[in-house]
Amino acid sequence: MRSLLRLWPYVRPVRTRLFSAAGVAVLASAMGLLIPLVLKWLVDGPVARRDAGGIWLGGGLLLLLGLAEAGLFGLRRWLVARPLAQVEAAMRDALYRHLQRLPVSFHDRWPSGQLLSRGTTDLQLLRMFLAFPMTFLFVNGVTILVGFAILFGQRWTLGLVLLTPLVPLIVLCSVFEAKYSIAARRSQDQVGDLTTLVEESVLGIRIIKGFGRHRAQARAYTALTHELRGTELHKARLVAAIWGVITFLPETAIGAALVLGTVEVADGDLSAGTLVAFLSTALALRWPVESIGFLLAVSNESATAADRYFEVMDVAPADADDASVRAAARAPAPGAPAPDGLAFTGVEFRYPDAPPAAPPTLRGVDLHIRPGETMALVGATGSGKTTLTALVPRLYDATGGRITLDGRDIMTLPRDELRSLVAVAFEEPTLFSATAAENVLMGGEEAGEDGVLRALRTAQAQEFVAALPQAEHTQVGEQGLSLSGGQRQRLALARAVVGAPRFLVLDDPLSALDVHTEARVEAALREVLAGTTALIVAHRPSTVLLADRVALLSDGRITAVGTHQRLLRESAEYAHLMSGADLAEGGPGAEDPGRAAGPTGARAHRTEEETER
């Protein structure tokens, strides 16, 4: 019940209708308990006296009580339908908003299917609990208490006979609850795993088909469904066992009471009407007693669903401690104000799930990008380039050191303000099930249609977007899979530049483009970079040549900073990286690193001379 009581904040706004529905259900159950009393009067009175008018009157009363009971239960259903849909919607909205605020490290650890199942299956279970078990655990409890009071008032000795199964039922229900809660949690976790597998199979259908892995995926799916089937059958066996016991013991007690009551009627110690009323009341209590197993099963599943829901809701959002962080953020040392532009000072970072003995991914990174300057970040695979760029918009928070934008520590900036200053584009572009224009405008809603067209021209995406059925208003489909890799990357680049950000962070944004398209994008991108402070992760000399200076990241540290040509002369590691890039492209600089990118070499020399000046 502790888990289920946590639902109260969501139930509180609709408590009036839910409490009214519970009251109506109690009244409906009371109508059912009045029927045995009418039967007693009918048997001992009109039937015994052969009074036809009284028999018709008793029959009419029974009919009215039945109709009233049915009408009240219908009213209860009407009272709970709308508020419970509202509760489910509020919980789903709260979960979605909370997921948006959770740190990226949380989403790195949690499978998406587990999150989906919490927002769908688990919330449906909770709504079912609020609609039925929550109300009827109370209603049936009240009904049983009132019913036994009536039974003891009619014949207390027979009432004691009906109470004999009470202790065994309590013990068996406790055992059932403990076992069923474990099975329910296992089942819901398996549903989450199955959802993850299905989602991955749908999103990765091209890989599955391309490598002929459909049979392997089918086997994995079958294995998970068999596990889930086994768990569901185990749950069914538990419910069948408890339901059988809950049915058998009370029925046995009612049979014993019937035999003893018949003997008393035969001896003249009990009237026939009292025995009929007693047995009718006992039979009216069968459903409240027998439903205990069902109500306990659903309540256990709902408690597990509540636990799973609040497992996510209890995770602190990324901005939970922003106020305290801003208050405690280190100020620059006296006499050494933080520089303008983008500056990294002693930055360190370790992933939360990294082994304790593992070295940090980034160690003592010191780097200053001057206002309006473009800095290329180069390094071998695994050196920490993508991690460093993710620290600027605070997708992850640095575990040491400071990052400043125009002298302001990013830890002191509200995340919304920070992300309005910094735009990002990643090597693996993510598009949403929306139009091309809507995907672009995610980088700056205020840009408008003119801004979208301008950004598309910068990313050299205007031609293929114009060729779509509804141009920029065409739905690009889930993950943008209707587009090529290069087209998705250009839309992601347009999204990054549409808002004319003051700071631009690009993680190898041109890796999927062909040579000719890349050259056109670079030419248009130079105009954008001229008016912003930019950090670009680069793997190819052509991308490096967009930058004023280059920083070499090696083993989590910045080991060299300078112009492209200077690092080619002075850094063997940098020359090797650039030579490898040319070899991968088959470019003319494959044999001579100093000729990086061939015909662009003269442009690189001019850039170096301008930078020196």
N, C-alpha and C positions, 0 to 999 in steps of 0.2 A: 504493500500500500504506500510505502514511502515514495516509490518511483511514480505511482499514479497520482499522488498528491501534488507532484510538481506540475501537473497540468492545470492547477487552479488559476494561475494568472491568465491563461487563455480562456478558461471557462467563466471567469468572473464577469465579463461583460454580458454574458447571456444567462447568468445564473437565475434570473427571475423566471424565464420560461422553462428552464430545466427543473427548477424546484416545483413550479406549477405542474409540469408533466409528471413528476414523481408523486405529487399530491393526488392528481387525477388517477394515477395507476393504483395508489393505495385505496382510493374510493372505489375503483372498479373491482379490486380484489375483495373489498368489504361487501360489495353486492353479491359476489359469489358465495361468501360465507353466510349471507342472509337466507340463501335458498334452503339449506338444511333446516333452519328454524321454521320456515314456511311449511316444509315437508312434515315436520313434527306436528305442527298445528293441524295440518291437513289430515294426517293419518289418525291422530288421537281424537280429532273433532269430527269434521264432516264425513270422513270415510267410516269411522266407527259408528256414527249415528245415521249413516246412509242418507246424508243431506246433500241432494244433488246441487242445490244452489250454492252451498258452501264449497262443493268440489269445483264448480265452475269459477267461483271467486278465487280459490287457491290456484287453479290453473292460470287464471289471468294474472295473478301476482307473480307467479313464476315466470311467465312470458315477459312481463314488464321488467323484472329484475334481469333477465337474460339480455333483453334489448338494451337496458341501461348499461350493463357491463360491457357489451360490445361497443356501444357508442362512446363510452369513456375511454376504452383502449384505443379507439380510432382517434379521439381527440388528443390523447397522449402522443400518438405518432405524429399528428399534425404539429403539435407544439415543439417537438424536438427536431424536425427535419431541417428547417431553415437555420436555426442557431448552430446546429452541429456542422452543417456545411460551412458556416462562417468561421467556426473554430478551426476546422481543418484548413481552410484557406489562410487564416491568420498564422497558423503554425508553419504552413508551407512557405508563406512569404517571409516569415522570420528566419527560417532555415536558409532560404535563398540569399537573403540580405547578409546573413552571418557568413555564409560561404564566400561571398564576395570580399569580406573584410579579413578573412583568415590569411595568414602568411603563406607565401608560395611553398615554404618548407612543409606545411601541412598537406598541401595538394601533391607534393612529391611523394609523400608516404601513403596516402589513402587512395585505393582504387576507386575510380569514378563509379563503378557499379554499386559499391557499398554505399556511396552517397546517394545515388539514384534510388536505391531500395528504401533508404530512410525517408526520402521525400515522397515516396509513392506507397509501397506496400505497408510500411510501418504506420504511416499516418492514416491509412484506411482502417487498419486494425484499431487504432486509437479512437477513430470516429465510431466504429462499431461498438467499442467498449462504452463510450459515453452514451450511445443511443440505447443500448440494451442492458448489458451486465451491470453497469454502474447503478442504473435505476432499479433493476430487479433484484440485485443483491439486497438493497434496502427494502423494496416492496415485499419480496418474498420473506425476508426476515420478519417484517411487521406482520405479514399474513400468518406465518407460522406461530408467532407469539399469540396473536388474537385467536387463531384457530384452536390452539391448545388451551387457551383460557376457556373457550366455549366447550371444548371436550371435557375439561375437568369440571366445568359447571354442570354438565349433563350427567357424567358418571366418572368420578375421580379414579375409581379402581381400574376401569377400562383405559383411562388416560395414562395410568402408570404403565400398562402393558405396551402402549404405543411409544413410550419413552425408552423402552429397553434398548433399541438399536442406537441410541444417541452416542454413547461412548465409543463403540466400535466405528461409527461413522466419522467421528471427529479424528480418531487416530488414522483411519484409512485416507481421509481427505488431506491430512497433513503430509502423509507419505506421498500421495499423488501429487500434491502441489510441488514438493521438492523435486521429484523426478520430471514432472512435466515442464517446469521452468527451464531446466537444463536442455531438454529436447527442443523446446520452443526457441531458445537462443541459438542452438545449433542450426535449426531449420532456417531462421531468418538470416544468419550469416551465410548459409549456403545459397540462399536466394540472391544475396548480394554478390557472391562469387559468380553465380550463373549469369547475373545481369552484366557483370564486368566482361565475362567471356563473350557474350552476345554482342555487346557494344564494340569490343575490340575486333570481333569478326566482321562486323558491318563496316567499321571505319577502315579496316585493313583488308577489305575484300580484294583489292588489286594485288596485294602481296600474296594472299592465299591462293588466288587463281594463278598468278604469275609463276609461283613455285610449285603449283600442284599440291598444296597442303590441305585441300578441303577434307580429305579423309582423316588426316591427323586432327584437324579442328573438330570434325564430327565425333571422333573417338573421345576427345577431351570433353565435348559437350555431353556425350552419352554417359561418361564417367560421373560428371557432376550431377546430371539428372538422376542417375541411379543412387548416388549418395543422398540426394534430396528426397527421392522416393522412399528410401529405407528409413530416413528420419521421420517422414510423414506417416509411414506405416507404424513406426514405433509410437508416435503420438496417438494414432488411432487406437492401437492396442491399449494404451494407458487409459484413454477416454472410455473405451468399451469396458474395461475392467471396473473402473470406478462407477460407471453408469449401471453396470450389472449389479454391483454390490448395493449401490444406493437404491436400486429398484427392488432387489430381493429382500433386504432386511425390513424396510417398511411394509412391503406386501405381506411378509410373514407375520409381522406384528399385527397388521389389520386382520389377517386370517385368524390369529389367536384371539383377538378382541371380538371377532364375529362369533366364534364358538362360545366364548364365555358369556357374551351378551345374549346369545340364543338360549343358553341354559338358564340365565336369570329371567328372561322373558317367560320361559316354560314354567319356572318356579313361581312366577307372579311377582318377582322382586323388581321388574323393570317393564315399563310400557313399551309396546311395539313402536310407537311414534318416537320415543326417546332413542331406541336402538337404531331406527331408520335415520334420525337426525345425526346420531353419533357417527354412524358409518358414512353418511353423506358428507359430513364435515371432514372425516378422515380421508375420504376419497378426494375431496376438494383440496386437501393439503398434499396430495401426491405430486402434482406438478411443482409446487414450490420446493418440495424436498428433492425430487428427482432432478430438477434443473440445476441443483448445486454443482454437479459434475461438469455440466456444460458451462455454467457461469464461471467456475473456477478455471476451466481450461482457457476460456477466452480472456479472463482477467490476467492469467499468467502470461499469455501471449502478448497482451496489451502492456503489461508491466515490462516485459522484455523489449517491446517496441519503444516504450518510453525511455528505457535505459539507453537504447541505441540512438534515439533522437537526441537525448541530452549529452551523450558522449561527444557529439559534434558541437552542440550548443555551449558546452562547458569549456571548450577550447578558447583561450583568450584570443581575441582578434588582434591583427597586426598593429592597430592603432590604440590598443587598450592602455598602454603605458606611455603614450606620446606626451601627455602633459608632464609626467614625472621625468621623462627623458629630456624634454626641452628645458625643464628647470635645472637638471643636473648636467646638461651638455657642457663640455669643456670650452671655456673661452680661450682665445688665442693668448699666448704669453704676452706680458707687457712689452711694448716696444716692437712687437712682431705681429702686426695685424695680418689676418688671413688675406691672401691676394685675391684680386678680382679674377673672373673667369672660373674655370673648373679646376679645383686643386685637391689632390690626395696627399695626406700627410700621415706617414706611419701607419697606413691602413693594413689591417690584418683581417682575415676571415677564415673561419672553420665551419664546415657544414654541421648542423646539429646532430646528424646521425653518424658522423665520422668516428672511427675508433679513437679512444683516448690517446693512444700512443702515436697516431698518425700525425705528421706535420700539418700545419695549417695550409690551406689552398693558396692563400695570399699572405706574404710576410713582409711587413715594413715597406709597403708600396709608397713611394714619394714621386709625385708627378704633378706638373702645373701646366695647364692649357690656358694660354692667355686669351683675353676677350677677343672674339672674332677669329681665333685661330682654329685650324683643323689639325688634329693630331691623329695619326694612324697608329694603331696598336697591333704589333706583330709578335708572334711567338709560336713555338711548336705546339702541336696538339696536346692538350692536357696541361698547358702552362698556366691557365687561369684567366684567359682573356674574356670569355663569356661571363665568368663569375664577376670579374671586375666591372664590366658594363652593367650587370644586374644590380650592383650596389648603388648606382647613381640614382635611379628612380625608387630605390628602397624596396625592390622586390625581395631582397635580403638585406639585413642590417649588418654593417661591419662589426666584427667582434673586437676591434681595436682600431685606434687612430681616428682621424677626422676626414670628412669629405665636405668641401665648401663650394657653394655657388655664389660668385661675386661677394665673397667674404662671409657668407652666412652658412653656418653649419647645417647640413641637411637634416640632422636630427632635431633641430629646433624649428623646422618648417612643418606645418600641417601637411599631411600627405597629399591632400587635394591641391594645395598651392604648389608643392614640389612637382607634382605630375603635370601641372599646367605649364610649368617652366621647362620641363624636360620631355622630349618626344623620343620614342624608341622604335627601332625596326630590327627584328630578329632574323637570323639566317633561315630558320624554319618558320615561314609565315603562317599565321593562323587567321583564317577568314571565317565569317559567321554566315548562317543561313539568312541572308539579307541581300539587298541589292548592292551592286558595286559601289554606288554613291554612298549608301549607308555605311558600308565597310570603311570607306575613306573618311567619312565624317566622324568616325569614332576618334580620330586624332584631333578634331576641333569642330564642334558642332556649329560654332558661330561663323565658320568659313563660308557657308552658303554654296549655291550652285556654281558661282564664278570661281570660288576657291577650289571646289572639287575639280573643275576643268583645268585650272592652273596646275594643281598637284598632279593630275593625270599626265599633263604635258611634261612636267618635270621628270616624272618616272617613265616617260616614253610609253605610257599605257593608253594614250588617247585613241590610237588606231584600233587596237583589238577590242577596247571597250565600245567604241562607236560601231564596231561590226557585230556586237551582240544583238539579239532580237529586239530588246527595248533599250539599247545603248546602256548608259550608266544606271538606268532603272531596272536592269535585268537581275533577277535572282541568281546568285552565283552557286547556290546549293550548299549543302553541308560540307564544311571544311574547304569549300571552294574547289572540290574535286572535279567540277566540270571544266576547270581551267588548267593550263599547263603549269609546271613548277615555276617557270620564268614569269608567267602572267601573274601568278599569286604573289610572287616576290615583288613585282612592280606595284601591285595594288597595296602591298604592305608598306612599300617605300612612299607611295603617295599618301598613305595614312599618316606616316611620320612627319611629312613636310607640310601637310595641308594647313596646320595651325600656325605656321611661321614661328616655331618655338625658339626661345633664346638659347637653349642647349639641345643638341641633337646627339643621340647615341645610336650608332648603326653597327650591328653585329654581322659583318660580311654580307651586306645587303644585295650584292650583285653576283653571288656565287652561281646562281642558276641561269644566268643570261649568256647568250651567245656573244661572240666577240664584237659583232657589229652593233647589236643592241646595247651592249655594255658601253661602247664608245659614245653612243648617243646619250645614254643616261648620264654618263660622267660629265659630258659637256653641259647638259642642263643642270646637273647637280652642283656644278661649280658656282652657278649664280646663287643657289640657296646657301651654300656653305660660306659664301662671301659675307652673309649677313647674320651668321650664327656662330656659336662656339661649339665645336663638334669633336666627338671621339668616335673613330671608325676602326672596327676590327677588320684587318685586311690580311688576306692570304696570297694575293696576287700583286705583282708590281703595278699593274694598271690601276688598281684601287689605291695602292700606296701613293701614287703620284697625284691623287686628289688632295693630299695632306701637305701642310706647310712643314711639319716636322713628323718624325717617327719615333715611337718608344718601343723598345724591345723588352718583352716580358719573358723571363726565363726562370723556371722553377719557382714561380710565385713572387718574383722580385723584378723591378725595373732595373735592367743592367746597362742600358745605353739609351741615350736620347740624342737625336740630331736629324739632319736632313737625310733624305734617301741616299744621295750620292756619298755623303760623309760616312754613313754607317756601312755602305758597301765597301768603302776603303778601310775602315777601322775595325769593323766587327766581323770576324770570321763566321760566327753563328748566324748573323743577319745575312751575310752574303750567301751562306749555305741555304738558308730558308728561301731567299729570293731565287736562287738557282733552282731549287726543288720546285718552286712554283712555276718557273719557266719550263722546266722539264715536263711537268704535268700538262702544260698547255702546248708543249711542242714548239715554244716560241724561240726566237733567234737568240735569246740570252742564255740558252741552255748551257753553252760551253763557256761563256764569258759573263760572270755575274755583273761586271761593270757596265755591260750593255743592256741592263734590265729593260725588258719590254721594247727593245729594238728602236723603232722610229720615234718613240716618245722620249728617248734619252736626252735629246736636245732640250725638250721642254723641261725635263727634270733638272738639267744644268741651269736653265734660266730660273727655275723656281729656287734652286739653291742660292744662286747669286742674289736674287731678290730678297731671300730670307736673310742672308748675311748682311745686305745693306740695311 
